[in-house]
Amino acid sequence: MKTTLYRLLGAVSLFVMFSAISLAAQASAPAAGDKAFIGKWAMTSETPEGDKIPWSLIIKDDQGKIAGFLTTDGGELEAKEFSLTDGKLHFKAPYQGEDYDIDLKLDGEKLTGTWSGGGSSGKTTGERAAAVVTR
């Protein structure tokens, strides 16, 4: 009787442990919809004066966590306060010594949204960057 009880308790314990591990893995993995954001994006931010500022956004799955990186002529740096919630992307991008808020959403095959900071704001859009083919 005791042996059966110990086996039952052992089986239940294993089930609970594997369930907890499975739930933890699911919580840290990107949601299926979030994976649509992964890749390199050719971005353009428009100023109130009509100037267009090109930059690149690289969104990666970094060990189960979505991360964003910004590239300009000055190099690549990680986006600050990067979050992707309910299909909406938010992060802070450093530009000329100040952090600018960027808010984007996936609109078909494009990213659309706004930037704000430095007492100003404007429109930001992006398209998937063309893949480089090497032979």
Biotite code that builds the C-alpha atoms (Angstrom):
import biotite.structure as struc

atoms = struc.array([
    struc.Atom([0.000, 0.000, 0.000], chain_id="A", res_id=1, res_name="MET", atom_name="CA", element="C"),
    struc.Atom([2.795, 2.429, 0.960], chain_id="A", res_id=2, res_name="LYS", atom_name="CA", element="C"),
    struc.Atom([4.702, 1.604, -2.230], chain_id="A", res_id=3, res_name="THR", atom_name="CA", element="C"),
    struc.Atom([1.664, 2.384, -4.373], chain_id="A", res_id=4, res_name="THR", atom_name="CA", element="C"),
    struc.Atom([1.121, 5.668, -2.513], chain_id="A", res_id=5, res_name="LEU", atom_name="CA", element="C"),
    struc.Atom([4.781, 6.665, -2.989], chain_id="A", res_id=6, res_name="TYR", atom_name="CA", element="C"),
    struc.Atom([4.623, 5.835, -6.700], chain_id="A", res_id=7, res_name="ARG", atom_name="CA", element="C"),
    struc.Atom([1.447, 7.859, -7.089], chain_id="A", res_id=8, res_name="LEU", atom_name="CA", element="C"),
    struc.Atom([2.959, 10.839, -5.245], chain_id="A", res_id=9, res_name="LEU", atom_name="CA", element="C"),
    struc.Atom([6.144, 10.507, -7.319], chain_id="A", res_id=10, res_name="GLY", atom_name="CA", element="C"),
    struc.Atom([4.166, 10.469, -10.566], chain_id="A", res_id=11, res_name="ALA", atom_name="CA", element="C"),
    struc.Atom([2.103, 13.492, -9.501], chain_id="A", res_id=12, res_name="VAL", atom_name="CA", element="C"),
    struc.Atom([5.276, 15.359, -8.496], chain_id="A", res_id=13, res_name="SER", atom_name="CA", element="C"),
    struc.Atom([6.881, 14.659, -11.874], chain_id="A", res_id=14, res_name="LEU", atom_name="CA", element="C"),
    struc.Atom([3.732, 15.775, -13.686], chain_id="A", res_id=15, res_name="PHE", atom_name="CA", element="C"),
    struc.Atom([3.617, 19.050, -11.720], chain_id="A", res_id=16, res_name="VAL", atom_name="CA", element="C"),
    struc.Atom([7.334, 19.678, -12.313], chain_id="A", res_id=17, res_name="MET", atom_name="CA", element="C"),
    struc.Atom([7.135, 19.079, -16.091], chain_id="A", res_id=18, res_name="PHE", atom_name="CA", element="C"),
    struc.Atom([3.983, 21.205, -16.334], chain_id="A", res_id=19, res_name="SER", atom_name="CA", element="C"),
    struc.Atom([5.748, 24.098, -14.591], chain_id="A", res_id=20, res_name="ALA", atom_name="CA", element="C"),
    struc.Atom([8.764, 23.797, -16.903], chain_id="A", res_id=21, res_name="ILE", atom_name="CA", element="C"),
    struc.Atom([6.490, 23.737, -19.964], chain_id="A", res_id=22, res_name="SER", atom_name="CA", element="C"),
    struc.Atom([4.588, 26.833, -18.805], chain_id="A", res_id=23, res_name="LEU", atom_name="CA", element="C"),
    struc.Atom([7.828, 28.698, -18.116], chain_id="A", res_id=24, res_name="ALA", atom_name="CA", element="C"),
    struc.Atom([9.123, 27.881, -21.610], chain_id="A", res_id=25, res_name="ALA", atom_name="CA", element="C"),
    struc.Atom([5.876, 29.072, -23.187], chain_id="A", res_id=26, res_name="GLN", atom_name="CA", element="C"),
    struc.Atom([5.938, 32.338, -21.218], chain_id="A", res_id=27, res_name="ALA", atom_name="CA", element="C"),
    struc.Atom([9.465, 33.199, -22.364], chain_id="A", res_id=28, res_name="SER", atom_name="CA", element="C"),
    struc.Atom([9.016, 32.181, -26.012], chain_id="A", res_id=29, res_name="ALA", atom_name="CA", element="C"),
    struc.Atom([7.850, 34.821, -28.482], chain_id="A", res_id=30, res_name="PRO", atom_name="CA", element="C"),
    struc.Atom([4.192, 34.604, -29.420], chain_id="A", res_id=31, res_name="ALA", atom_name="CA", element="C"),
    struc.Atom([3.459, 33.442, -32.955], chain_id="A", res_id=32, res_name="ALA", atom_name="CA", element="C"),
    struc.Atom([2.304, 36.934, -33.994], chain_id="A", res_id=33, res_name="GLY", atom_name="CA", element="C"),
    struc.Atom([5.451, 38.497, -32.548], chain_id="A", res_id=34, res_name="ASP", atom_name="CA", element="C"),
    struc.Atom([7.611, 36.398, -34.856], chain_id="A", res_id=35, res_name="LYS", atom_name="CA", element="C"),
    struc.Atom([6.242, 38.373, -37.821], chain_id="A", res_id=36, res_name="ALA", atom_name="CA", element="C"),
    struc.Atom([8.283, 41.336, -36.544], chain_id="A", res_id=37, res_name="PHE", atom_name="CA", element="C"),
    struc.Atom([11.597, 39.437, -36.635], chain_id="A", res_id=38, res_name="ILE", atom_name="CA", element="C"),
    struc.Atom([13.978, 40.561, -39.368], chain_id="A", res_id=39, res_name="GLY", atom_name="CA", element="C"),
    struc.Atom([15.680, 43.649, -40.716], chain_id="A", res_id=40, res_name="LYS", atom_name="CA", element="C"),
    struc.Atom([13.576, 46.698, -41.510], chain_id="A", res_id=41, res_name="TRP", atom_name="CA", element="C"),
    struc.Atom([14.513, 49.732, -43.628], chain_id="A", res_id=42, res_name="ALA", atom_name="CA", element="C"),
    struc.Atom([12.959, 52.587, -41.652], chain_id="A", res_id=43, res_name="MET", atom_name="CA", element="C"),
    struc.Atom([12.261, 56.245, -42.404], chain_id="A", res_id=44, res_name="THR", atom_name="CA", element="C"),
    struc.Atom([11.305, 58.895, -39.865], chain_id="A", res_id=45, res_name="SER", atom_name="CA", element="C"),
    struc.Atom([9.821, 62.145, -41.158], chain_id="A", res_id=46, res_name="GLU", atom_name="CA", element="C"),
    struc.Atom([10.445, 65.463, -39.430], chain_id="A", res_id=47, res_name="THR", atom_name="CA", element="C"),
    struc.Atom([7.815, 68.224, -39.192], chain_id="A", res_id=48, res_name="PRO", atom_name="CA", element="C"),
    struc.Atom([9.928, 70.120, -41.770], chain_id="A", res_id=49, res_name="GLU", atom_name="CA", element="C"),
    struc.Atom([9.547, 67.258, -44.251], chain_id="A", res_id=50, res_name="GLY", atom_name="CA", element="C"),
    struc.Atom([13.060, 65.830, -43.925], chain_id="A", res_id=51, res_name="ASP", atom_name="CA", element="C"),
    struc.Atom([13.312, 62.051, -44.115], chain_id="A", res_id=52, res_name="LYS", atom_name="CA", element="C"),
    struc.Atom([15.808, 60.332, -41.827], chain_id="A", res_id=53, res_name="ILE", atom_name="CA", element="C"),
    struc.Atom([16.727, 56.765, -42.879], chain_id="A", res_id=54, res_name="PRO", atom_name="CA", element="C"),
    struc.Atom([17.742, 54.132, -40.341], chain_id="A", res_id=55, res_name="TRP", atom_name="CA", element="C"),
    struc.Atom([17.490, 50.378, -39.879], chain_id="A", res_id=56, res_name="SER", atom_name="CA", element="C"),
    struc.Atom([15.736, 48.325, -37.246], chain_id="A", res_id=57, res_name="LEU", atom_name="CA", element="C"),
    struc.Atom([16.797, 44.742, -36.612], chain_id="A", res_id=58, res_name="ILE", atom_name="CA", element="C"),
    struc.Atom([14.431, 42.634, -34.533], chain_id="A", res_id=59, res_name="ILE", atom_name="CA", element="C"),
    struc.Atom([15.844, 39.352, -33.248], chain_id="A", res_id=60, res_name="LYS", atom_name="CA", element="C"),
    struc.Atom([14.695, 36.402, -31.204], chain_id="A", res_id=61, res_name="ASP", atom_name="CA", element="C"),
    struc.Atom([17.440, 36.471, -28.584], chain_id="A", res_id=62, res_name="ASP", atom_name="CA", element="C"),
    struc.Atom([17.108, 33.168, -26.688], chain_id="A", res_id=63, res_name="GLN", atom_name="CA", element="C"),
    struc.Atom([13.321, 33.322, -26.520], chain_id="A", res_id=64, res_name="GLY", atom_name="CA", element="C"),
    struc.Atom([13.126, 37.077, -25.958], chain_id="A", res_id=65, res_name="LYS", atom_name="CA", element="C"),
    struc.Atom([12.436, 39.603, -28.709], chain_id="A", res_id=66, res_name="ILE", atom_name="CA", element="C"),
    struc.Atom([15.120, 42.309, -28.869], chain_id="A", res_id=67, res_name="ALA", atom_name="CA", element="C"),
    struc.Atom([15.596, 45.323, -31.126], chain_id="A", res_id=68, res_name="GLY", atom_name="CA", element="C"),
    struc.Atom([18.733, 46.933, -32.507], chain_id="A", res_id=69, res_name="PHE", atom_name="CA", element="C"),
    struc.Atom([19.083, 50.219, -34.355], chain_id="A", res_id=70, res_name="LEU", atom_name="CA", element="C"),
    struc.Atom([21.622, 50.821, -37.082], chain_id="A", res_id=71, res_name="THR", atom_name="CA", element="C"),
    struc.Atom([22.691, 54.098, -38.620], chain_id="A", res_id=72, res_name="THR", atom_name="CA", element="C"),
    struc.Atom([25.906, 55.390, -40.111], chain_id="A", res_id=73, res_name="ASP", atom_name="CA", element="C"),
    struc.Atom([27.202, 55.531, -36.525], chain_id="A", res_id=74, res_name="GLY", atom_name="CA", element="C"),
    struc.Atom([26.878, 51.769, -35.967], chain_id="A", res_id=75, res_name="GLY", atom_name="CA", element="C"),
    struc.Atom([24.496, 49.402, -34.183], chain_id="A", res_id=76, res_name="GLU", atom_name="CA", element="C"),
    struc.Atom([23.057, 49.741, -30.699], chain_id="A", res_id=77, res_name="LEU", atom_name="CA", element="C"),
    struc.Atom([20.354, 48.019, -28.718], chain_id="A", res_id=78, res_name="GLU", atom_name="CA", element="C"),
    struc.Atom([16.984, 49.761, -28.472], chain_id="A", res_id=79, res_name="ALA", atom_name="CA", element="C"),
    struc.Atom([16.142, 50.921, -24.951], chain_id="A", res_id=80, res_name="LYS", atom_name="CA", element="C"),
    struc.Atom([12.970, 49.841, -23.128], chain_id="A", res_id=81, res_name="GLU", atom_name="CA", element="C"),
    struc.Atom([12.100, 47.519, -26.022], chain_id="A", res_id=82, res_name="PHE", atom_name="CA", element="C"),
    struc.Atom([8.676, 45.896, -25.680], chain_id="A", res_id=83, res_name="SER", atom_name="CA", element="C"),
    struc.Atom([6.325, 44.044, -27.975], chain_id="A", res_id=84, res_name="LEU", atom_name="CA", element="C"),
    struc.Atom([2.826, 43.709, -26.538], chain_id="A", res_id=85, res_name="THR", atom_name="CA", element="C"),
    struc.Atom([-0.402, 42.826, -28.341], chain_id="A", res_id=86, res_name="ASP", atom_name="CA", element="C"),
    struc.Atom([1.181, 43.467, -31.746], chain_id="A", res_id=87, res_name="GLY", atom_name="CA", element="C"),
    struc.Atom([2.467, 46.906, -30.739], chain_id="A", res_id=88, res_name="LYS", atom_name="CA", element="C"),
    struc.Atom([6.154, 47.664, -30.619], chain_id="A", res_id=89, res_name="LEU", atom_name="CA", element="C"),
    struc.Atom([7.582, 50.372, -28.340], chain_id="A", res_id=90, res_name="HIS", atom_name="CA", element="C"),
    struc.Atom([11.168, 51.417, -27.670], chain_id="A", res_id=91, res_name="PHE", atom_name="CA", element="C"),
    struc.Atom([13.414, 54.398, -27.112], chain_id="A", res_id=92, res_name="LYS", atom_name="CA", element="C"),
    struc.Atom([15.941, 55.302, -29.781], chain_id="A", res_id=93, res_name="ALA", atom_name="CA", element="C"),
    struc.Atom([18.914, 57.541, -29.053], chain_id="A", res_id=94, res_name="PRO", atom_name="CA", element="C"),
    struc.Atom([19.298, 60.344, -31.595], chain_id="A", res_id=95, res_name="TYR", atom_name="CA", element="C"),
    struc.Atom([21.613, 63.346, -31.293], chain_id="A", res_id=96, res_name="GLN", atom_name="CA", element="C"),
    struc.Atom([22.083, 62.825, -27.552], chain_id="A", res_id=97, res_name="GLY", atom_name="CA", element="C"),
    struc.Atom([18.409, 62.419, -26.696], chain_id="A", res_id=98, res_name="GLU", atom_name="CA", element="C"),
    struc.Atom([16.072, 59.393, -26.427], chain_id="A", res_id=99, res_name="ASP", atom_name="CA", element="C"),
    struc.Atom([13.080, 59.389, -28.776], chain_id="A", res_id=100, res_name="TYR", atom_name="CA", element="C"),
    struc.Atom([9.979, 57.246, -28.271], chain_id="A", res_id=101, res_name="ASP", atom_name="CA", element="C"),
    struc.Atom([9.111, 55.011, -31.209], chain_id="A", res_id=102, res_name="ILE", atom_name="CA", element="C"),
    struc.Atom([5.705, 53.298, -31.436], chain_id="A", res_id=103, res_name="ASP", atom_name="CA", element="C"),
    struc.Atom([5.045, 50.898, -34.312], chain_id="A", res_id=104, res_name="LEU", atom_name="CA", element="C"),
    struc.Atom([2.583, 48.258, -35.406], chain_id="A", res_id=105, res_name="LYS", atom_name="CA", element="C"),
    struc.Atom([2.635, 45.742, -38.215], chain_id="A", res_id=106, res_name="LEU", atom_name="CA", element="C"),
    struc.Atom([0.375, 46.893, -41.040], chain_id="A", res_id=107, res_name="ASP", atom_name="CA", element="C"),
    struc.Atom([0.390, 44.093, -43.605], chain_id="A", res_id=108, res_name="GLY", atom_name="CA", element="C"),
    struc.Atom([4.047, 43.816, -44.622], chain_id="A", res_id=109, res_name="GLU", atom_name="CA", element="C"),
    struc.Atom([5.014, 47.265, -43.309], chain_id="A", res_id=110, res_name="LYS", atom_name="CA", element="C"),
    struc.Atom([5.715, 48.861, -39.964], chain_id="A", res_id=111, res_name="LEU", atom_name="CA", element="C"),
    struc.Atom([3.810, 52.089, -39.366], chain_id="A", res_id=112, res_name="THR", atom_name="CA", element="C"),
    struc.Atom([3.779, 54.430, -36.423], chain_id="A", res_id=113, res_name="GLY", atom_name="CA", element="C"),
    struc.Atom([5.165, 57.547, -34.820], chain_id="A", res_id=114, res_name="THR", atom_name="CA", element="C"),
    struc.Atom([8.223, 58.981, -33.137], chain_id="A", res_id=115, res_name="TRP", atom_name="CA", element="C"),
    struc.Atom([8.271, 61.687, -30.482], chain_id="A", res_id=116, res_name="SER", atom_name="CA", element="C"),
    struc.Atom([10.931, 63.511, -28.533], chain_id="A", res_id=117, res_name="GLY", atom_name="CA", element="C"),
    struc.Atom([12.855, 66.742, -28.371], chain_id="A", res_id=118, res_name="GLY", atom_name="CA", element="C"),
    struc.Atom([9.584, 68.668, -28.290], chain_id="A", res_id=119, res_name="GLY", atom_name="CA", element="C"),
    struc.Atom([8.520, 67.314, -31.669], chain_id="A", res_id=120, res_name="SER", atom_name="CA", element="C"),
    struc.Atom([6.942, 64.281, -33.303], chain_id="A", res_id=121, res_name="SER", atom_name="CA", element="C"),
    struc.Atom([6.343, 62.717, -36.676], chain_id="A", res_id=122, res_name="GLY", atom_name="CA", element="C"),
    struc.Atom([5.568, 59.667, -38.735], chain_id="A", res_id=123, res_name="LYS", atom_name="CA", element="C"),
    struc.Atom([7.791, 56.575, -38.939], chain_id="A", res_id=124, res_name="THR", atom_name="CA", element="C"),
    struc.Atom([7.428, 53.787, -41.495], chain_id="A", res_id=125, res_name="THR", atom_name="CA", element="C"),
    struc.Atom([9.413, 50.750, -42.476], chain_id="A", res_id=126, res_name="GLY", atom_name="CA", element="C"),
    struc.Atom([9.611, 47.949, -44.993], chain_id="A", res_id=127, res_name="GLU", atom_name="CA", element="C"),
    struc.Atom([11.452, 44.676, -44.782], chain_id="A", res_id=128, res_name="ARG", atom_name="CA", element="C"),
    struc.Atom([14.993, 45.145, -46.002], chain_id="A", res_id=129, res_name="ALA", atom_name="CA", element="C"),
    struc.Atom([15.891, 43.150, -49.090], chain_id="A", res_id=130, res_name="ALA", atom_name="CA", element="C"),
    struc.Atom([17.803, 39.988, -48.355], chain_id="A", res_id=131, res_name="ALA", atom_name="CA", element="C"),
    struc.Atom([21.390, 39.938, -49.513], chain_id="A", res_id=132, res_name="VAL", atom_name="CA", element="C"),
    struc.Atom([22.080, 37.030, -51.831], chain_id="A", res_id=133, res_name="VAL", atom_name="CA", element="C"),
    struc.Atom([25.602, 35.604, -51.761], chain_id="A", res_id=134, res_name="THR", atom_name="CA", element="C"),
    struc.Atom([26.926, 32.991, -54.139], chain_id="A", res_id=135, res_name="ARG", atom_name="CA", element="C"),
])
